[in-house]
């Protein structure tokens, strides 16, 4: 840079992108403007110019001057590498002009501070940055540090955690090889600590979302479910709301689907297999994704499950990561979980099988039943996955529904297929029947196909050639 370059640069006087100082006696104010440039559109900081007359006067630069500038730059945070140009002023007995350029701020970068205080630029004026602007930028730069899931849950203790849910999830993780077997006998506090769901020994919001027993103070932990008579919302056939932790809501959503969707039968070899008209595993995957990836900061929004005559819609409050679109999400891609901690726990406990592969799995499951691929639709801060129902297939199923198990028995088997560890009590609650009725139906099912409970009452599962 030359004096001619500097004269051209300062021709328009001080602007949003230019700050002029007569000497480094104003170094502190100059660094505030440098911080403002870094937080706005970038700019030039020049010492050795008379701001009122724009006369290039230069200044004497000593080794001490250079040290003071270097020291001042260290008070800009985050740390950055700034080139300081010392430009000789002709015919001035060795005076120099000091020139520094600062890049503009980019969304997603941390805001800059000088001596721990942030500044920004309004036209040619340097001002302290408002707190809400600073916090918004800091959240954008470090989203997981400020995420809802990582905040300590207010008025929640370890006693408010559902121990049975925790231990069941950990057992699945151990069986899947994702959690060390030594976790089997650990305390609840130790298990939550290993899952990184504690802050200084206190449960986080993610812990409540996953394992909380009482979620009354968390209105966002709600699942709205409805079944409509036609293709719009004019007439309800079934309507239900459930509040609870992740596992409560997943169970409730699965049960609602079994209650309101038909079971279809097909012959495989010498056996008849019963399937939900939309693959239960695909619906379950979509529900898991909605509950896992929704934006929990908004307590007024909730995940919803709507069954229409021609389709099923699962809606979650949130948005796609910048890297994904409704088109490329069906291709192989990396995972970009909005709630990283929740996603990590669900992966460890095998509820998320493999990050980034869930959508492809849903596509393949639908293809196997000759159904259209799931569709994705983005709305006003919502993501909707749509499953198209095959009405002709349903009619065929209805005509031959008595060839094997009756409707109630097929729903019982369907629930067992969805969760091999489901209890009789849970089946009874899901189907609004008594436990005695479920036991009678299981006995009747066993006369047609082998069905039995294998293993201990707590850790066993349903088995038999029913599931072959």
C-alpha positions in Angstrom: 0.0 0.0 0.0 1.2 3.5 -0.9 0.3 7.0 0.2 -1.6 7.4 -3.1 -3.7 4.3 -2.2 -4.4 5.8 1.2 -5.4 9.2 -0.3 -7.8 7.4 -2.6 -9.2 5.4 0.2 -9.9 8.4 2.5 -11.3 10.6 -0.2 -14.9 9.9 0.9 -14.3 10.8 4.5 -15.2 8.5 7.4 -18.0 6.0 6.6 -19.4 2.8 7.8 -16.2 1.1 6.5 -13.6 3.7 7.4 -12.2 5.1 10.7 -9.6 7.8 10.8 -7.4 8.7 13.8 -4.7 11.4 13.9 -2.4 9.3 16.2 -2.2 6.1 18.2 -2.9 8.3 21.2 -6.5 7.3 20.2 -5.6 3.6 19.9 -8.2 2.4 22.4 -11.1 4.1 20.5 -9.6 2.8 17.2 -9.7 -0.8 18.5 -13.3 -0.3 19.4 -14.0 0.7 15.8 -11.9 -2.3 14.6 -14.2 -4.6 16.7 -17.2 -2.9 15.2 -15.9 -3.5 11.7 -15.4 -7.2 12.5 -19.0 -7.4 13.7 -20.5 -5.5 10.7 -19.3 -5.1 7.2 -15.5 -4.9 7.7 -13.5 -1.7 7.2 -10.2 0.2 7.4 -8.6 1.7 10.5 -6.0 4.3 9.7 -3.7 6.3 12.0 -1.9 9.4 10.8 -4.9 11.2 9.1 -6.6 14.4 10.5 -10.3 13.3 10.4 -11.7 16.9 10.0 -9.4 18.0 7.1 -8.4 14.6 5.7 -4.8 15.8 5.7 -2.3 13.0 5.7 0.0 14.0 8.6 1.5 10.7 9.6 3.1 10.1 13.0 6.4 9.0 14.5 6.5 5.2 14.9 8.8 3.7 17.5 9.3 0.2 18.7 7.1 1.1 21.6 4.3 2.2 19.2 4.5 -1.2 17.5 4.3 -3.1 20.8 1.3 -1.0 21.9 -0.6 -1.9 18.6 0.3 -5.5 18.9 -0.9 -5.6 22.6 -4.1 -3.8 21.7 -4.9 -6.4 19.0 -4.6 -9.2 21.5 -7.6 -7.8 23.3 -9.8 -8.5 20.3 -11.5 -11.8 20.8 -11.7 -14.3 19.2 -8.0 -14.0 18.3 -7.3 -13.0 14.7 -4.3 -12.3 12.5 -4.2 -8.7 11.4 -1.6 -7.3 9.0 -0.4 -3.9 10.2 0.9 -1.8 7.3 3.4 1.0 8.1 3.5 3.3 5.1 6.2 5.9 4.8 5.1 9.5 4.4 7.4 11.3 1.9 9.2 14.4 3.0 8.1 14.1 6.6 11.3 13.2 8.5 10.4 9.6 8.9 6.7 9.8 9.8 4.5 6.9 8.8 0.8 6.2 8.3 -0.5 3.0 10.0 -3.2 1.1 8.1 -5.2 -2.0 9.2 -8.0 -3.8 7.4 -10.6 -5.9 9.2 -12.8 -8.5 7.4 -16.6 -8.4 7.6 -18.6 -10.6 9.9 -20.3 -13.7 8.5 -23.4 -15.3 10.0 -22.4 -18.3 12.1 -19.1 -16.8 13.3 -18.7 -15.7 16.9 -19.2 -12.0 17.5 -16.0 -10.1 18.4 -15.3 -8.2 21.6 -12.6 -5.7 22.6 -11.7 -5.9 26.3 -14.7 -8.3 26.6 -17.2 -5.7 25.2 -18.8 -6.2 21.7 -19.2 -3.2 19.3 -20.9 -2.8 16.0 -21.1 -0.1 13.3 -24.1 2.2 12.6 -23.1 4.3 9.6 -19.9 6.0 10.7 -20.6 5.6 14.4 -19.2 2.8 16.6 -21.6 1.7 19.4 -21.8 -1.1 22.0 -23.7 -4.0 20.6 -27.1 -4.7 22.2 -27.1 -7.8 24.4 -29.9 -9.5 22.5 -27.9 -9.1 19.2 -24.7 -10.4 20.9 -26.5 -13.5 22.4 -28.3 -14.2 19.0 -24.9 -14.3 17.2 -23.3 -16.3 20.0 -26.0 -18.9 19.7 -25.6 -19.1 15.9 -21.9 -19.7 16.4 -22.2 -22.2 19.2 -25.7 -23.7 18.8 -25.1 -26.8 21.0 -23.6 -24.7 23.9 -26.9 -22.8 24.1 -29.3 -25.5 23.0 -32.4 -26.2 24.9 -31.4 -29.8 25.4 -28.2 -28.9 27.2 -29.8 -26.5 29.7 -30.2 -27.7 33.3 -33.9 -28.6 33.9 -35.5 -26.3 36.5 -37.0 -27.9 39.6 -36.2 -31.4 38.4 -34.2 -33.9 40.4 -32.9 -37.5 39.8 -36.0 -38.7 41.6 -38.1 -37.3 38.7 -36.4 -39.7 36.2 -38.1 -42.9 35.1 -35.7 -45.6 36.2 -37.4 -48.4 34.4 -37.3 -46.4 31.1 -33.6 -45.6 31.7 -32.6 -49.2 32.4 -34.7 -50.7 29.5 -33.0 -48.3 27.1 -29.5 -49.1 28.5 -30.2 -52.8 28.1 -31.0 -52.3 24.4 -27.8 -50.3 24.1 -25.8 -53.2 25.7 -27.5 -55.8 23.5 -26.7 -53.7 20.5 -23.1 -53.3 21.4 -23.3 -49.6 21.8 -23.1 -49.4 25.6 -20.6 -51.2 27.8 -22.1 -54.2 29.6 -20.7 -52.8 32.9 -23.6 -50.2 32.8 -26.1 -52.9 33.6 -25.8 -52.5 37.4 -24.9 -48.8 37.6 -27.0 -46.3 39.5 -29.4 -44.0 37.7 -27.1 -41.0 38.4 -24.1 -42.9 36.9 -26.1 -44.0 33.8 -27.4 -40.4 33.1 -23.8 -39.2 33.6 -22.5 -41.7 31.1 -25.2 -40.6 28.7 -24.1 -37.0 29.3 -27.5 -35.9 30.5 -26.4 -34.2 33.7 -25.1 -30.7 34.5 -23.2 -30.7 37.8 -25.3 -33.7 38.9 -28.6 -32.2 37.8 -30.7 -33.5 34.9 -30.7 -31.5 31.7 -33.8 -30.8 29.6 -32.7 -33.7 27.3 -32.9 -36.0 30.3 -36.5 -34.9 31.0 -37.3 -35.2 27.3 -36.0 -38.8 27.2 -36.7 -40.1 30.7 -38.8 -37.6 32.7 -41.7 -39.0 34.8 -43.6 -35.7 35.0 -43.5 -33.4 32.0 -46.3 -31.0 33.1 -43.8 -28.1 33.0 -42.8 -29.0 29.4 -45.7 -28.2 27.1 -43.5 -29.0 24.1 -43.4 -32.7 25.2 -46.8 -33.2 23.6 -48.0 -35.4 20.7 -51.3 -34.5 19.0 -53.0 -37.3 17.2 -56.1 -37.3 15.0 -57.8 -39.6 12.5 -60.1 -37.8 10.0 -62.9 -39.3 8.0 -61.9 -37.8 4.6 -58.9 -36.0 3.1 -59.4 -32.8 5.2 -59.9 -31.9 8.9 -63.7 -31.4 8.8 -64.7 -34.6 10.6 -62.8 -36.5 13.3 -62.9 -40.3 13.7 -60.4 -40.3 16.6 -58.7 -37.6 18.4 -56.1 -37.9 21.2 -53.3 -35.9 22.9 -50.5 -37.4 24.9 -47.9 -35.7 27.1 -44.8 -37.5 28.3 -41.2 -38.3 27.6 -39.9 -39.6 24.3 -40.8 -43.3 25.0 -44.3 -42.4 26.2 -44.9 -40.4 23.0 -43.4 -43.0 20.7 -45.6 -45.7 22.3 -48.7 -43.5 22.1 -48.1 -42.7 18.4 -47.4 -46.3 17.5 -50.6 -47.4 19.4 -52.7 -44.7 17.6 -51.5 -46.0 14.2 -52.4 -49.6 15.1 -55.8 -48.5 16.3 -56.7 -46.5 13.2 -54.8 -48.3 10.3 -55.7 -51.6 8.8 -53.6 -54.7 8.9 -52.9 -56.2 5.5 -52.1 -59.9 4.8 -49.9 -61.5 2.2 -48.8 -65.1 1.6 -45.0 -65.7 2.0 -44.2 -69.3 1.1 -46.7 -71.4 3.0 -47.5 -68.7 5.6 -49.6 -65.7 5.8 -47.9 -62.6 7.2 -49.8 -59.7 8.7 -48.5 -56.1 8.1 -49.8 -52.7 8.9 -50.9 -51.0 5.7 -48.1 -48.5 6.1 -45.0 -50.4 7.4 -45.0 -50.0 11.2 -41.2 -49.7 11.2 -41.4 -46.7 8.7 -44.0 -44.9 10.8 -42.0 -45.6 13.9 -38.8 -44.2 12.2 -40.7 -41.0 11.1 -42.0 -40.5 14.7 -38.6 -41.0 16.2 -37.1 -38.5 13.8 -39.8 -36.0 14.5 -39.4 -36.3 18.3 -35.6 -36.3 18.1 -35.0 -33.4 15.7 -37.8 -30.9 16.5 -37.1 -27.5 17.9 -37.8 -27.7 21.6 -37.2 -24.0 22.2 -40.7 -23.3 21.1 -43.1 -24.5 23.9 -46.2 -23.5 21.9 -45.5 -26.0 19.1 -45.8 -29.8 19.2 -45.3 -32.9 17.0 -48.5 -34.0 15.4 -49.7 -37.3 13.7 -52.7 -37.0 11.4 -54.3 -39.9 9.6 -56.5 -39.0 6.5 -58.3 -41.2 4.1 -55.5 -41.1 1.5 -52.4 -40.3 3.6 -50.7 -40.0 6.9 -48.8 -36.8 7.9 -46.3 -36.5 10.7 -45.4 -32.9 11.4 -42.6 -31.5 13.6 -41.7 -27.9 14.5 -38.4 -27.2 12.9 -36.6 -26.9 9.6 -34.1 -28.9 7.5 -30.4 -28.4 8.0 -28.9 -26.1 5.3 -27.3 -29.1 3.7 -30.5 -31.0 3.0 -33.6 -30.5 0.8 -36.8 -32.6 0.4 -35.1 -34.0 -2.8 -31.7 -34.9 -1.6 -32.7 -36.2 1.9 -33.6 -39.5 0.2 -30.1 -39.9 -1.1 -27.2 -41.1 1.1 -26.2 -38.2 3.4 -24.5 -37.4 6.7 -26.5 -36.7 9.8 -27.1 -33.1 11.0 -29.1 -33.6 14.2 -30.7 -30.4 15.5 -30.6 -31.9 19.1 -27.2 -33.6 19.1 -27.3 -34.9 22.7 -30.8 -36.4 22.3 -29.7 -38.0 18.9 -26.6 -39.4 20.6 -28.6 -41.1 23.3 -31.1 -42.5 20.9 -28.2 -43.9 18.8 -26.5 -45.5 21.8 -29.8 -47.1 22.8 -30.5 -48.4 19.2 -33.6 -46.2 18.6 -31.6 -44.5 15.9 -30.0 -47.3 13.9 -27.5 -45.4 11.9 -27.2 -41.6 11.6 -28.3 -40.3 8.2 -29.8 -43.7 7.0 -33.3 -43.4 8.5 -35.0 -41.9 5.4 -33.5 -44.5 3.1 -34.8 -47.2 5.4 -38.3 -45.7 5.3 -38.2 -45.6 1.5 -37.1 -49.3 1.2 -39.8 -50.4 3.7 -42.5 -48.6 1.6 -41.1 -50.0 -1.6 -41.3 -53.5 -0.1 -45.0 -53.1 0.3 -45.4 -51.5 -3.1 -46.2 -48.1 -1.6 -45.1 -44.7 -2.8 -42.0 -43.2 -1.2 -42.5 -41.0 1.7 -42.7 -37.3 0.7 -41.2 -34.3 2.6 -42.8 -30.9 2.7 -41.4 -27.8 4.3 -43.7 -25.2 5.8 -43.5 -22.1 8.0 -40.9 -23.6 10.4 -42.4 -27.1 10.1 -41.2 -30.3 8.4 -43.9 -32.8 7.3 -43.3 -36.4 6.2 -46.2 -37.8 4.2 -47.1 -41.5 3.7 -49.6 -42.3 0.9 -52.2 -44.9 1.7 -53.0 -47.6 -0.9 -56.8 -47.8 -0.6 -57.1 -50.7 -3.1 -54.8 -52.8 -1.0 -56.9 -52.0 2.1 -60.1 -53.2 0.4 -58.4 -56.5 -0.6 -57.2 -56.9 3.0 -60.7 -56.2 4.3 -62.3 -58.9 2.0 -60.0 -61.6 3.2 -59.4 -60.5 6.8 -61.1 -63.6 8.2 -58.8 -66.1 6.5 -56.5 -66.2 9.4 -56.4 -64.2 12.6 -59.3 -61.9 13.4 -58.8 -58.1 13.4 -58.2 -57.9 17.2 -55.7 -60.8 17.1 -53.8 -59.3 14.1 -53.5 -56.0 16.0 -52.1 -57.8 19.0 -49.5 -59.5 16.8 -48.8 -56.2 15.1 -48.0 -54.6 18.4 -45.8 -57.5 19.3 -44.0 -57.1 16.0 -43.4 -53.4 16.7 -42.1 -54.1 20.2 -41.2 -57.7 21.1 -40.9 -56.7 24.8 -44.4 -55.2 25.0 -46.3 -56.4 28.1 -49.9 -57.7 28.2 -50.8 -54.7 30.3 -49.4 -52.4 27.6 -51.3 -54.2 24.8 -54.5 -54.0 26.9 -54.1 -50.3 27.5 -53.3 -49.6 23.8 -56.3 -51.5 22.5 -58.6 -50.4 25.4 -59.2 -54.0 26.5 -58.8 -55.9 29.7 -55.7 -58.0 30.4 -57.9 -61.1 30.7 -59.2 -60.5 27.1 -55.6 -60.2 25.8 -54.6 -63.4 27.5 -57.6 -65.2 25.9 -56.7 -63.8 22.5 -53.1 -64.8 22.9 -54.2 -68.3 23.7 -56.4 -68.3 20.6 -53.6 -67.0 18.4 -51.4 -69.9 19.7 -53.9 -72.4 18.3 -53.2 -71.0 14.8 -49.5 -70.1 15.0 -46.8 -70.6 17.6 -46.6 -67.7 20.1 -44.9 -67.6 23.5 -42.9 -65.4 25.9 -39.2 -66.2 26.0 -36.9 -65.3 28.8 -37.4 -63.5 32.2 -40.5 -61.4 32.8 -38.5 -58.2 32.7 -36.0 -58.8 29.9 -37.6 -61.5 27.8 -39.6 -61.0 24.6 -42.4 -62.6 22.5 -41.1 -65.4 20.2 -42.4 -68.2 18.0 -42.9 -68.8 14.3 -45.5 -66.1 14.3 -42.5 -63.8 13.7 -40.7 -65.9 11.1 
